[in-house]
Amino acid sequence: MKVVIDRIEGDLAVMLISDNEEISLDIPINYLPLGAKAGDYFDITFTPDPQSRITAQERTKELLKELTKDNDPNQTNFKL
């Protein structure tokens, strides 16, 4: 997907998807190459990361278990 930096606002680059300039993305400028400026185009690629999803699900299960360990074996009531 091609995007273009429309403008810089503070620490954010407001980027527009080049196919549909109605959709914008605000990206912290520290994620962009040094010297990036308005009018610069970039290719963005999204790559699935199934292992990160599994890790996040496992962490969520552990947190839920910790929050409900003394109160509810069905894990529906939480300790806050």
Backbone as JSON, one array per atom type, in Angstrom:
{
  "sequence": "MKVVIDRIEGDLAVMLISDNEEISLDIPINYLPLGAKAGDYFDITFTPDPQSRITAQERTKELLKELTKDNDPNQTNFKL",
  "N": [[0.86, -1.16, 0.0], [0.64, 2.14, -0.88], [1.55, 5.2, 0.65], [1.43, 8.7, 1.37], [3.16, 11.41, 2.84], [1.2, 13.85, 4.03], [1.33, 16.07, 5.7], [3.26, 17.41, 8.44], [2.55, 17.37, 11.81], [3.48, 18.59, 14.66], [4.87, 16.02, 16.46], [3.93, 14.11, 14.79], [3.39, 12.48, 11.67], [1.1, 13.1, 9.25], [-0.35, 10.92, 7.21], [-1.54, 10.0, 4.01], [-3.46, 7.52, 2.4], [-2.54, 6.6, -0.76], [-4.26, 5.64, -2.76], [-6.76, 6.35, -1.87], [-7.39, 9.23, -0.81], [-8.91, 10.07, 1.31], [-8.57, 8.65, 3.56], [-6.63, 8.72, 6.4], [-3.52, 8.3, 8.16], [-2.0, 8.66, 11.27], [1.25, 8.85, 12.1], [3.89, 8.48, 14.36], [6.7, 10.56, 13.93], [9.19, 9.56, 14.56], [9.19, 6.95, 13.73], [9.62, 7.01, 11.08], [11.92, 7.31, 8.28], [14.87, 9.26, 8.83], [14.69, 12.65, 8.05], [12.38, 12.52, 6.56], [9.68, 14.06, 4.86], [6.88, 16.26, 4.09], [5.11, 15.24, 1.23], [6.69, 13.08, 0.61], [6.66, 9.69, -0.45], [5.76, 6.37, 0.61], [6.01, 2.8, 0.83], [3.88, 0.59, 2.47], [3.72, -2.41, 4.22], [1.78, -5.04, 5.48], [2.26, -7.67, 7.64], [1.21, -10.78, 8.73], [1.38, -11.92, 12.12], [1.27, -14.57, 13.69], [2.37, -15.77, 16.0], [2.7, -13.71, 17.87], [0.04, -13.15, 18.36], [-0.8, -15.52, 19.62], [0.83, -15.44, 21.91], [-0.18, -13.1, 23.15], [-2.82, -13.94, 23.67], [-2.33, -16.02, 25.48], [-1.2, -14.58, 27.59], [-3.39, -12.98, 28.29], [-5.17, -14.94, 29.21], [-3.75, -15.82, 31.47], [-3.77, -13.47, 33.03], [-6.53, -13.18, 33.46], [-6.99, -15.5, 34.92], [-5.48, -14.91, 37.2], [-6.86, -12.67, 38.18], [-9.3, -13.79, 38.91], [-8.81, -15.9, 40.61], [-9.34, -16.41, 43.41], [-12.02, -16.01, 43.68], [-13.94, -16.91, 41.72], [-14.56, -19.77, 40.03], [-15.56, -19.94, 37.46], [-14.6, -17.8, 36.16], [-15.87, -15.24, 35.87], [-16.37, -13.2, 37.66], [-14.52, -10.48, 38.9], [-11.58, -9.5, 40.75], [-10.81, -6.3, 41.68]],
  "CA": [[0.0, 0.0, 0.0], [1.41, 3.38, -0.94], [1.07, 6.33, 1.43], [2.2, 9.93, 1.19], [3.07, 12.34, 3.97], [0.44, 15.05, 3.68], [1.87, 17.17, 6.5], [3.81, 17.08, 9.75], [1.91, 18.12, 12.89], [4.22, 18.28, 15.88], [5.66, 14.79, 16.35], [3.19, 13.15, 13.95], [3.26, 12.64, 10.22], [-0.24, 12.77, 8.77], [-0.13, 10.24, 5.94], [-2.75, 9.65, 3.28], [-3.35, 6.37, 1.51], [-2.51, 7.23, -2.08], [-5.42, 5.22, -3.55], [-7.97, 6.96, -1.34], [-6.83, 10.28, 0.04], [-9.82, 10.39, 2.4], [-8.15, 7.86, 4.72], [-5.32, 9.19, 6.87], [-2.85, 7.6, 9.26], [-1.08, 9.51, 12.02], [2.39, 8.02, 12.46], [4.96, 9.25, 15.01], [7.78, 10.76, 12.96], [10.38, 8.77, 14.9], [9.1, 5.67, 13.03], [9.93, 7.24, 9.67], [13.33, 7.58, 8.03], [15.35, 10.6, 9.13], [14.56, 13.57, 6.93], [11.09, 12.37, 5.87], [8.97, 15.34, 4.84], [5.64, 16.3, 3.32], [5.28, 14.91, -0.18], [7.41, 11.81, 0.46], [5.83, 8.48, -0.57], [6.29, 5.16, 1.23], [5.27, 1.54, 0.72], [3.61, -0.05, 3.77], [3.34, -3.82, 4.09], [1.29, -5.67, 6.7], [2.64, -9.08, 7.68], [0.61, -11.45, 9.88], [2.31, -12.41, 13.15], [0.46, -15.47, 14.51], [2.99, -16.06, 17.29], [2.36, -12.61, 18.78], [-1.37, -13.34, 18.74], [-0.83, -16.62, 20.59], [1.44, -14.93, 23.14], [-1.14, -12.17, 23.76], [-3.94, -14.73, 24.18], [-1.87, -16.73, 26.67], [-1.05, -13.57, 28.64], [-4.74, -12.61, 28.7], [-5.69, -16.05, 30.02], [-3.06, -15.78, 32.76], [-4.28, -12.33, 33.79], [-7.89, -13.52, 33.87], [-6.85, -16.5, 35.97], [-4.99, -14.21, 38.4], [-7.92, -11.79, 38.68], [-10.45, -14.55, 39.4], [-8.36, -17.13, 41.27], [-9.93, -16.66, 44.72], [-13.44, -15.68, 43.72], [-14.9, -17.49, 40.79], [-13.97, -20.77, 39.14], [-16.06, -19.73, 36.09], [-13.88, -16.62, 35.67], [-16.77, -14.17, 35.43], [-16.29, -12.13, 38.65], [-13.13, -10.04, 38.98], [-11.05, -8.7, 41.85], [-10.18, -5.07, 41.18]],
  "C": [[0.91, 1.23, 0.0], [0.72, 4.45, -0.1], [1.97, 7.52, 1.14], [2.06, 10.76, 2.45], [2.37, 13.6, 3.47], [1.03, 16.26, 4.4], [2.45, 16.61, 7.79], [3.11, 17.98, 10.76], [2.59, 17.73, 14.19], [5.11, 17.06, 15.66], [4.98, 13.73, 15.48], [3.27, 13.51, 12.48], [1.85, 12.21, 9.86], [-0.06, 12.22, 7.37], [-1.47, 9.89, 5.32], [-2.48, 8.42, 2.44], [-3.51, 6.89, 0.09], [-3.68, 6.83, -2.97], [-6.69, 5.96, -3.15], [-7.54, 8.03, -0.35], [-7.79, 10.76, 1.12], [-9.41, 9.67, 3.68], [-6.76, 8.32, 5.13], [-4.83, 8.32, 8.02], [-1.95, 8.61, 9.95], [0.03, 8.62, 12.56], [3.41, 8.9, 13.18], [6.16, 9.35, 14.06], [9.03, 9.97, 13.3], [10.33, 7.37, 14.29], [9.47, 5.79, 11.55], [11.42, 7.49, 9.5], [13.68, 9.04, 8.34], [15.24, 11.48, 7.89], [13.27, 13.45, 6.16], [10.32, 13.69, 5.97], [7.7, 15.23, 4.0], [5.93, 16.08, 1.85], [6.03, 13.62, -0.43], [6.42, 10.65, 0.44], [6.55, 7.3, 0.06], [5.41, 3.97, 0.86], [5.1, 0.99, 2.13], [3.15, -1.47, 3.49], [2.88, -4.32, 5.45], [1.6, -7.15, 6.62], [1.99, -9.72, 8.9], [1.69, -11.97, 10.83], [1.53, -13.31, 14.11], [1.06, -15.74, 15.88], [2.69, -14.95, 18.3], [0.92, -12.71, 19.24], [-1.49, -14.41, 19.81], [-0.28, -16.15, 21.93], [0.48, -14.0, 23.87], [-2.32, -12.92, 24.36], [-3.54, -15.47, 25.46], [-1.73, -15.77, 27.85], [-2.42, -13.15, 29.17], [-5.35, -13.69, 29.58], [-5.06, -16.06, 31.4], [-3.56, -14.63, 33.62], [-5.69, -12.6, 34.3], [-7.86, -14.52, 35.02], [-6.41, -15.85, 37.28], [-6.09, -13.34, 39.01], [-9.07, -12.56, 39.33], [-10.08, -15.72, 40.29], [-9.04, -17.42, 42.6], [-11.45, -16.54, 44.73], [-14.35, -16.57, 42.9], [-14.24, -18.5, 39.87], [-14.43, -20.63, 37.69], [-15.41, -18.52, 35.42], [-14.81, -15.55, 35.11], [-16.8, -13.0, 36.41], [-14.83, -11.79, 38.89], [-12.83, -9.34, 40.29], [-10.41, -7.47, 41.24], [-9.42, -4.38, 42.27]]
}
